[in-house]
């Protein structure tokens, strides 16, 4: 018989660290973003206007799943709206529970949510890898527990399949893509000695926990010198609003063995970086950039190619180049993967009912008067917390 323990204080999660680590290792598609280390740092920096609701699922005395949730308050045209969602804010491509059996864990969590305090208007599960590693677990659980829901497209991300050799991969690229890469290699090498460095410490448990702040600072400086230094989106390594957060995560990620820092040096000077997280052969490209004042055109391209080739040799499985900007990534990716959003409206919330009616009218109006076929939409919000709008 499964039961649920709800935790509302971030410090209370420490008692479940070993269970969290054990379950993450067997979670389909598990990444560093689902780790306790990442959540603790995220909560330290972004807990304002959020209430933590982490559900620990047990079968007897054995912890079998953990569902990190939070209640977030956002503004809507109908007033303040409270959403029960993942504490994630789109920092990566996908998120979800930590468990070997995602469907069973979600069923138990949904049953608990239905019978516990109703401090939310919408149940809003975002960044769900429905058609990938998750294999439809969220949808199966919602249907199994008779929870009404809408399925919406949320975002798209670019994957590189690393389970092949470099020659196969390069041969599968378009003629233009191959030419661009090979010309970039030749052009950059004409500037002087080219050195590729990859720093991937195994973590504190393996005696490798040096954060190599010298390398990280070089990444930050490159970002500052590039267009990213002038960016106002608040998403870059050097941006004042998120730099302290990413630095704190870096230190914890090193200890967890999840940092994958790539640098390209041209004539002895740092020219380009690609800063990633890695877990179980899944590499996520968090940020990348090149210094136009140091390198000739193509340094970023050369770094990406060498990094992909090295990942194949290491036995990595997938490189997730990240959501958005698909056109700029088209030379590299082998597939485009969708993330989805599952929305359930609380039957006891006036705000939720008004939002649902508004969305139903919008759908009717679109179907009645639009000649364009639209299969998915996003629920309108006047405020969306995300890594791309922060």
N, C-alpha and C positions, 0 to 999 in steps of 0.2 A: 504494500500500500504506500503510495507516494504522498508526501506532504511538503509544505513550503515554509521556509523561514524567510521573513522579510527583513532586510537590513536598510536602515535609513541614514546611517552615519558612515562616512568614508573610512574612518579608522576601524570600524567593526569588520571590514572586509579582510583585514590582515589575518584574522584567525582562520580564514579559508584559503590562504595563499597556496598551500600544497595541493589542495583539492582543485583550485583554479588552474594551476600549472599542469596537473595530471589530466584534467579534462581538455585543456587547450590542445594538448599533444594529440588527442584523438578526435578533435572537432573537424569535420569536413570543411576544407577551405579556411581553417583557422589561421589568423594572421596576428602580428604584434598588436594591432589595434584592438583586438579582443582580450588582450592580456590585462591582468590586474595592474601591472606597472603603468601601462598607458592610461588606464582609467583614473588612477590615483593622481597623476600629474594633471590630466585634463580637469579633474574636479577641483584641484587646487587653484587653477587659473580661471575657470569658467563656471563656477558653481552658482554665481549670482542669478537670482530669479529662477532657480531650479531646485527641485526637491528630489533627493535620491530615493529610488525604490528598487533595490537589487533583490531578486527572488532566487533563493537557494533551494533547489529541488532535491529532496532526499527520498530514497527507497529504503525504509528501515533506518539504519544508522549510516548508510552509504550515500554520500553526495553524488548524484548522477547528472546534475545539470545546474547551470547558473545563467540567469536571464538578467543582464544589466538594463535597468530602465530608469527613467526620471520623469517627473512632471515639469513641463516647461510652460511658461506663460507668454503668450504672444498676442499682438493686437490684430483684430480682424474688423471688418466693416460692421460686425454685429457686437463689437465690444471685446473685452478680454476673453481669450480662449485658452483653455488649459489642455495641453496635449500630453498624453502618456506615450513616451517614445524612447528610443535608444539614446544614451548620452554619447553622441558621436559627432554631430555637426559636420558630416561629410568630409572628414579629414582624409579618409581613404575611399575606396570604391564600394566596399561591402561591409556589413556588420550583422550581428545576430547573437544568439545564445552560444554558450560554451557547453558542449555536450557531444557524446558519441551518437546519441539518438535524439536528433533535433525535434522530430515530430512529437515524440512522447514528452520531452521536456516542455515544449510549447503548449501541449494540451494541458499538462498539469498547471503551468503558469496561467493560462487563460481561464481555467476553472477557478483558480484562486482570485484572479483579477475580477471576475464576475461576481464573486461573493465577498470581496473586501471593500474597504471604503472607496466611495466614488468621488475622488478628488480631481477628476478629469472630464473633459467634454468629448475629446476624440482620442481613440486609441490609434496611434499613427506610427506604424513600423516602416521605417525608411531604409534605403540602401540594402534591400534584400536580394540575395543572389538566387532568385527563384529557379532559374533554368540552368544554373551551374552546379557548384558543389552541394548546394542545399537540396537540390532535387525536389523542389516544391513543398518542403516541409511546412512552411508558414501557411500556405494555402490549405494543405491537408489538415493541419491542426485547427484552423479557423472553421473549416467545414465540419470537422469531427465534433467540435464543441458548439455547433449551431450558432456561431457568431457571424452576423451579417457583415459584409465588407465590400469595399470597392478596391479593385486592383488598378494601379496607375503606374505609368512609366515614370521613373525618377531620373535616371541618368544613364549615360553610356561611357564605357571605359575601353581602352585599347590594350589588348593582350599580345604578347609575343610568346609563341610556343617554343620553349627552349629544349624540348625533347627531340632534338635533331642535331646534326653537325653543322658547322659554319658554312661549308660548301653547299649543302642542301638549302640552307636558309637563304644565303646570298643569291643562289640560283633561282629561288622562288620570287625574288624581288623584281619589280619592273625594270626595264632597261634604263630608264631615267634614274631610278633609285640607285641601281648599282653604279652607274656612271657618277652620280653625285658623291657617293661614298668614296669610290676609288680616287676620284679627282681631289677630294678633300684630304685623303691620306697623303697624296703626292704633294699637294700644296703646303700642308702643315710641316711635312718632313723637310721641305726646302728652307724652313725658318730656323732649323737647328735640331739638336737632339730632342727626340720625342720620347717621353717616359710615361707609361700608364701605371698608376698605383691603385690598388684596391685594398682597403682596410676593412676586414670583417672579423673582429675579435669573437672568440667563442663564448665569452661571458665569464662572470665571476666564478661560477662553479668549475670552470676549466682553468682558472687562474689567469684569464685574459680580460681585464676590466679597465685597461688604460683608455680614457676617453679620447686621447690624442687631440687635445684642444688646439694644437697647432694646425692640424689638418682642418678641423671644423672652422676655425677662425679664417682660414684661407677660403673656404667655401662661402662664408659670410661676406668676406671682403669682395670676392668675385661678384656675388649678388649685388652688393652695394655699388660696384663700379659699372654694372650692366644696366639695362633698362629697368631691372627690378628695383634698383635704388630710387627710381623716380615713380615707381608704381604707387598708387593710392588705394589699392584693393586690400592691403593689410594681410597678404598671404605669403610673402617672401621671407626667406631666412633673415634678411636684414631689416625687415619692417618692425618698428618699435612696438607695435601692438601685439605681435606674436613671437618676436625673437626670444624673449625670456622663456616662454612656454616651450618652444622647440628646443632650446638649449637644455632645459630641465628634462625633457623627454629623451634627448640624446644621452644624457648621463645614465638614465634608467635603462635605456635600450642597450647601451654598451654592457651593463651588468647582466642583462638578460640574454646577451648574445644575439641581438636583433639588428645591430647597426651594419650597414653596408655602404661605405663611403668610397666613392670613386673620384680620382683626380687625374687630370692630364697636365703634364708639365711640358712646356715647349722652351727649349734653350734655357732650361733650369728655372723657369718661372711658371707659377700656377696659371693655367690658361682656361680650364673648364672643370666643372664638377658635376657629379650626379649623386645626390644624397638619397639613399634608400633605406627601407626596413626590410628584413628578410626573416622568414619563419617557415620551416619545413619545406624549403625549396621554392617558396612563393616570394618573389621579390617585388616590392612596391616602390615605385619611383616617386618619392615625396616632392623633391625640388631638384631642378637642374639649371645650369647657366654657364655662360662663358664671358670672359673679360675682353671686350673689343679693343682695349688699349694695349693688351699683351699679345694676343694671338691674331693670326690672319683668319679670314673667313673659313669656316669648316672645322674648327677645333671641337665644337660641341658634337658635330656629326662623327668625327673620328672617335671621340670618347664613347659615344653611344655604341658604335660598331664594335670597338674593342671590349666594352663591357658585356655586350651580348655574347660575343665569341667566348669570353672567359667564363661566363655563366654556363654556357653549354659544356665546357670542359669540366666545370665543377659539379655538374649534375643537377643544376637548378631545373625546376619544372616550368615555371611561368614567370614572365616579367610583366607586371601590370604598370603600363606607362602612365596611368591615371586618367580620370574622367575629363571630358571636354577637349576642345582644340583638336578634334580628330583629323582635320585636314592637314595640320602641321605634323601629325604623327603618321600619316598614311604610308610613308616610305618604310616604316618599321613594323607596324603591327601585322599580325597574321589573322586576327579576328577582332570583332567588336562585340563586347558583352554588355547586356542590359542589366540595370538594377531596377527594382520595383518598389512600390510603396503600397502598403495595405492599410486602409482607413476604415475604422468602425466608429459610428456615431452613437454616443451614449443616449439611451432612450429616456433618461431622466434629466437631460440637459436642454434647456431652452435654446442656448447658443448653438449647440450641436444640431438641433432640429432646424433652426433657421438656416444654418450653413448647408445642411443636407438639401433643404427645399431650394435654396439658391442654386446649388450645383445641379440639381435635377432640372430646374428651369433652364439653366445654361446649356445643358445637354440637349433638352428638347428644342430650344431655339436654334442651336447649331445644326441639329439633324433636320429641322424643318426648313431653315432658310439658307444653310450653307451648302454649296456644291462641292466642297472639299471633303474628302473622307478623312476623318480624324478618329484614330483608334484609342488614343490615350490622352489624358490631360493631368494637370497638377491642380490640387486644391488651392484656390487663391488665398494668399496671406499678404498682409501689408508689411509683415516683418518676418523674414526667414533667416534664422541663424545658420550660417554655413561657413566653411572655410573659404568659399569664393566670394562671400559678401562681407566677411568680417573686416 
